[in-house]
Amino acid sequence: MKAAQDLIRQSLRDDRVDKLGPSEAVSVPSTATVAEAIEIRRGGKTGCLLVAGADGRLIGTFTERDALCQVAFAELDPAGILVSEVMAPDPETIELNHLLAHVIHLMVVNDLSYLPLVDEKGHPAGMVDSRDLVDYIASLVMK
């Protein structure tokens, strides 16, 4: 048990985001309607879309929870509202070189299930979700 704990601690201190094998970015432009965003999300295997501004930089996230709480529960017409009106703006982000300890810290402190991965220009590059971390830690222990 102690050996597994030590291995996990060392991994969190030394390993970087690229070890998780982040999923590809599934993004929509800020001008997309919620209906369009939901259709794109159906095609992907993620509960979180990345919203890009006119310059391609990440400006927000749109999750299944946003669709339910901000659109469905408010009885808004998904075809008549832009995703930029109901997204979570200015999300926390990570880059491939960030340590796993930093990822966990951001997720815990900010109560996040998803963390967008951006490139050096701030463009959506991928996504890390809490399952990625759990799977990675489990793989360390199962070796």
N, C-alpha and C positions, 0 to 999 in steps of 0.2 A: 504494500500500500504506500509506504513512504517513497519507494522508488518511483512509483507512478506520479505521486505528487511533485517530486523533484523534477521529473521529466516535463510535467505540465508547466511548472514555474519557469524552468529554463526556456521552454518553447515560447512562453508569453513574453519573456524578456528579450529573446534573441530573434525569433522568427518574424517575418514581415508579411504583409497582406498577400503578396503574391503566392505564398504557401497555401492559401485557402482555395486557390483556383476560382477567383470571383467569376460570377456569371456575366455575360455580356450586358451592356446597357440596353435597356428598352426605354426609348425616350419618345416624347411627343413635343411638337412646337407649342409655345404658349398660346398660339392662336387656335389650337384644336379645341373642339367642343368636348364636353364631358362624354357625350355619346361616342364620339370618335375615339377618345382615350380608352373608354371601356372596351370598345371593339378591339383595339390594339392590345390591351391587357389580356383579353381572352386568348389571343393568339400566342402570347408569351407565357412563360411559366413563372410569373412573378406577381406578387401582391402590391408592387410599388413601381410606378412609372416615374421616370426622370423627366422634368419639364425644362426645355431649353428655350432661351431667349432668342431674339433675332440674330444675335452674334454667335449662336451655338453654345454659349456658356450655360451651365446649370443655374437655374433660378428657383427651382422648387421641386417638390415631390408630390405625387398624387397616389394615394393608397386606396385599397378597398375600403378602409375605414372612412376616408374622405368621401368616397362615393356614397356610402351609407349615411353617414352623419350630416354631411353638408348638402347632399343633393336629395337622396331618397327620403330621409326623414323630414326635410324641409319642403318636400313635394315640388321640387324644381324640375323643370323640363331639361333633361340632359342634352337635348339637341339645341337648346336655346341659351346655354351658359358655357362660357369658356373655362377650360381647365385652369387657366391662370387666376380665375376668380375664386376658386375653391381649393387650390393647392396649398401646401405648407411652404411658405417662401423661405429663402436663404437657409437651406438645410446644412447641418454639419456634414462635412465631407472627409474622405480619406484618399490617400494616394498609395500606390503599390509599395512604396518604401516605408510606410508607417508600420510601427511595431504592433503586434497583436494585442499587447497590453493596452496600447492607446485605443485600439478599436473597442475592446471590452469596456474601457473607461468611458468612452463616448456613449456607448450603448446604454450602460447602466446609469450614468449621471443624467442623460437626456431621455431615458425611457424609450429607446428606439429599438425596433425590430430590424430595420434596414438602414444601411449606411451607403450612400452613393460614393462610387469611386470616380474620381476625376483625373484628367491628365494635367500636365503642367500649365495648360492654357485655361483650365476650368471647364473643359468640355466633358460631358458624360462619357465615362469609359467602362463602367461596369457597376456591379452591385454586390455588396456583402450583406447577408442576412444572418440572423442569430443561429439559424440551422447550420450554416457553413461553419461557424465556430464550434458548435456542439459536435458536429461530425468530425472536424479536425482534431479536437481534443480526444474524442472517443478513439480515433485512429491511432493516436499516440499510445493510449493505454492498451489497446488491443494487440500491439506489436509483440 
